[in-house]
Amino acid sequence: MIRSFTILFLVVVICSCSSSSKLIAPVIKPEIPIDILSKKGIAAYSPKYKQYYFKFLTYLFYNKDDAYNSFEGDFVNVNHVKMSNLNIMAGYWSSYQQHKTSLVVLLTMTETSTFPLNELPITVISSKHGKFTTQTLNGNKFNDIQQRTLFIKKLILENEYDIINKVYDDVITITVGEQQYTFLNPELELD
């Protein structure tokens, strides 16, 4: 009896393992060359801006009003009417500090900035997922010096590849005071 039960159990386990569905990775469009993006007013931090899929997907900066200065690591350094050296990072992270599967926007100032960023109203909105919430950053000596401000929008994913569907056709708009900055999803299609 026990032997029959053991054999039946093994058959069920083997059948369930062999019938488990395999996740099929989506087709990812190739990166658009930087010179073509640049002609359209779009800045990417690297020619291989999709190289870290599915750990994180960095959004591309739309250089409206010639706000773009340069890239500083993962950040876009932009002009602002009230300050210089505003750095913005925007994209999706599977894990960022304690936040999982979230759109993340981080604003920082450089150590030489004198204007208090926290005196300006800041809003962050995704065209597909709505308004982000302000979150507390984990302890870091740079939080006070660089005036770091973190915004998060949690996403519910069916699997790790579902992020492609979630970011497709998405635009993140960041408003700092009266000035807006636009970030485009990395799966964008150019006309």
BATILUM-237650 format. One record per residue (C-alpha): residue number from 1; residue in three letters; x, y, z. Coordinates in steps of 0.25 Angstrom, whole numbers, m for minus. Layout:
BEGIN
<NUM; "ALA"; <X; Y; Z>> ...
END
This chain:
BEGIN
<1; "MET"; <0; 0; 0>> <2; "ILE"; <11; 10; 4>> <3; "ARG"; <19; 6; m8>> <4; "SER"; <7; 8; m17>> <5; "PHE"; <5; 22; m11>> <6; "THR"; <20; 25; m13>> <7; "ILE"; <19; 21; m27>> <8; "LEU"; <7; 29; m30>> <9; "PHE"; <13; 41; m23>> <10; "LEU"; <25; 41; m31>> <11; "VAL"; <17; 39; m44>> <12; "VAL"; <9; 52; m40>> <13; "VAL"; <21; 60; m37>> <14; "ILE"; <28; 56; m50>> <15; "CYS"; <16; 59; m58>> <16; "SER"; <14; 72; m52>> <17; "CYS"; <28; 76; m54>> <18; "SER"; <28; 73; m68>> <19; "SER"; <15; 80; m71>> <20; "SER"; <19; 93; m64>> <21; "SER"; <19; 104; m74>> <22; "LYS"; <31; 111; m78>> <23; "LEU"; <32; 126; m79>> <24; "ILE"; <35; 131; m93>> <25; "ALA"; <43; 144; m93>> <26; "PRO"; <37; 155; m101>> <27; "VAL"; <43; 160; m114>> <28; "ILE"; <51; 173; m110>> <29; "LYS"; <53; 183; m121>> <30; "PRO"; <67; 186; m123>> <31; "GLU"; <73; 199; m118>> <32; "ILE"; <71; 211; m126>> <33; "PRO"; <85; 217; m130>> <34; "ILE"; <89; 229; m121>> <35; "ASP"; <91; 238; m133>> <36; "ILE"; <76; 235; m138>> <37; "LEU"; <71; 238; m124>> <38; "SER"; <79; 251; m123>> <39; "LYS"; <73; 256; m136>> <40; "LYS"; <59; 254; m130>> <41; "GLY"; <63; 261; m117>> <42; "ILE"; <65; 249; m109>> <43; "ALA"; <76; 246; m100>> <44; "ALA"; <80; 231; m96>> <45; "TYR"; <91; 229; m85>> <46; "SER"; <98; 218; m94>> <47; "PRO"; <97; 212; m108>> <48; "LYS"; <93; 199; m101>> <49; "TYR"; <82; 205; m92>> <50; "LYS"; <74; 192; m92>> <51; "GLN"; <86; 183; m87>> <52; "TYR"; <81; 182; m73>> <53; "TYR"; <67; 177; m76>> <54; "PHE"; <59; 171; m68>> <55; "LYS"; <67; 176; m55>> <56; "PHE"; <64; 190; m59>> <57; "LEU"; <59; 198; m71>> <58; "THR"; <64; 213; m72>> <59; "TYR"; <55; 223; m78>> <60; "LEU"; <61; 232; m89>> <61; "PHE"; <61; 247; m87>> <62; "TYR"; <53; 256; m97>> <63; "ASN"; <61; 269; m98>> <64; "LYS"; <50; 278; m98>> <65; "ASP"; <54; 293; m97>> <66; "ASP"; <69; 289; m97>> <67; "ALA"; <69; 285; m83>> <68; "TYR"; <79; 274; m85>> <69; "ASN"; <94; 276; m80>> <70; "SER"; <100; 263; m79>> <71; "PHE"; <99; 249; m72>> <72; "GLU"; <105; 247; m59>> <73; "GLY"; <105; 232; m57>> <74; "ASP"; <90; 228; m57>> <75; "PHE"; <85; 242; m56>> <76; "VAL"; <82; 252; m66>> <77; "ASN"; <88; 266; m62>> <78; "VAL"; <78; 277; m66>> <79; "ASN"; <76; 292; m66>> <80; "HIS"; <65; 298; m57>> <81; "VAL"; <61; 312; m57>> <82; "LYS"; <64; 314; m42>> <83; "MET"; <76; 305; m40>> <84; "SER"; <88; 298; m47>> <85; "ASN"; <92; 283; m46>> <86; "LEU"; <78; 276; m44>> <87; "ASN"; <80; 261; m47>> <88; "ILE"; <69; 252; m50>> <89; "MET"; <68; 237; m51>> <90; "ALA"; <56; 230; m57>> <91; "GLY"; <52; 216; m60>> <92; "TYR"; <47; 203; m55>> <93; "TRP"; <55; 194; m45>> <94; "SER"; <52; 180; m41>> <95; "SER"; <58; 184; m28>> <96; "TYR"; <62; 198; m23>> <97; "GLN"; <65; 198; m8>> <98; "GLN"; <53; 192; m1>> <99; "HIS"; <44; 195; m13>> <100; "LYS"; <41; 183; m23>> <101; "THR"; <36; 184; m37>> <102; "SER"; <34; 199; m37>> <103; "LEU"; <36; 211; m46>> <104; "VAL"; <46; 219; m39>> <105; "VAL"; <49; 234; m40>> <106; "LEU"; <61; 240; m32>> <107; "LEU"; <64; 255; m32>> <108; "THR"; <77; 260; m26>> <109; "MET"; <86; 272; m26>> <110; "THR"; <101; 273; m27>> <111; "GLU"; <109; 276; m14>> <112; "THR"; <111; 290; m20>> <113; "SER"; <96; 294; m21>> <114; "THR"; <91; 304; m12>> <115; "PHE"; <76; 305; m16>> <116; "PRO"; <68; 297; m7>> <117; "LEU"; <61; 286; m15>> <118; "ASN"; <50; 284; m5>> <119; "GLU"; <45; 298; m6>> <120; "LEU"; <39; 294; m20>> <121; "PRO"; <27; 286; m22>> <122; "ILE"; <30; 273; m29>> <123; "THR"; <20; 264; m36>> <124; "VAL"; <23; 251; m44>> <125; "ILE"; <13; 245; m53>> <126; "SER"; <13; 233; m62>> <127; "SER"; <4; 234; m74>> <128; "LYS"; <0; 219; m72>> <129; "HIS"; <1; 217; m57>> <130; "GLY"; <m3; 230; m51>> <131; "LYS"; <4; 238; m40>> <132; "PHE"; <16; 234; m32>> <133; "THR"; <17; 235; m17>> <134; "THR"; <29; 241; m9>> <135; "GLN"; <37; 231; m2>> <136; "THR"; <48; 231; 9>> <137; "LEU"; <62; 228; 4>> <138; "ASN"; <70; 218; 13>> <139; "GLY"; <80; 225; 22>> <140; "ASN"; <91; 231; 13>> <141; "LYS"; <101; 242; 16>> <142; "PHE"; <97; 248; 2>> <143; "ASN"; <82; 249; 5>> <144; "ASP"; <84; 263; 12>> <145; "ILE"; <96; 268; 4>> <146; "GLN"; <90; 265; m9>> <147; "GLN"; <75; 267; m5>> <148; "ARG"; <71; 254; m11>> <149; "THR"; <56; 252; m13>> <150; "LEU"; <51; 238; m17>> <151; "PHE"; <37; 235; m24>> <152; "ILE"; <32; 221; m26>> <153; "LYS"; <20; 215; m34>> <154; "LYS"; <18; 201; m30>> <155; "LEU"; <15; 192; m42>> <156; "ILE"; <8; 178; m42>> <157; "LEU"; <14; 168; m52>> <158; "GLU"; <10; 155; m56>> <159; "ASN"; <24; 151; m58>> <160; "GLU"; <37; 158; m60>> <161; "TYR"; <35; 159; m75>> <162; "ASP"; <22; 167; m73>> <163; "ILE"; <29; 179; m71>> <164; "ILE"; <30; 181; m86>> <165; "ASN"; <15; 182; m86>> <166; "LYS"; <15; 192; m74>> <167; "VAL"; <25; 202; m80>> <168; "TYR"; <21; 201; m94>> <169; "ASP"; <16; 215; m99>> <170; "ASP"; <18; 221; m85>> <171; "VAL"; <23; 235; m82>> <172; "ILE"; <28; 240; m69>> <173; "THR"; <26; 255; m67>> <174; "ILE"; <34; 261; m55>> <175; "THR"; <30; 275; m51>> <176; "VAL"; <39; 283; m42>> <177; "GLY"; <33; 296; m39>> <178; "GLU"; <28; 301; m52>> <179; "GLN"; <38; 293; m61>> <180; "GLN"; <35; 280; m67>> <181; "TYR"; <44; 268; m71>> <182; "THR"; <39; 257; m80>> <183; "PHE"; <45; 243; m80>> <184; "LEU"; <41; 233; m91>> <185; "ASN"; <40; 218; m89>> <186; "PRO"; <52; 210; m95>> <187; "GLU"; <42; 202; m104>> <188; "LEU"; <38; 214; m112>> <189; "GLU"; <36; 214; m126>> <190; "LEU"; <41; 226; m135>> <191; "ASP"; <33; 231; m147>> 
END
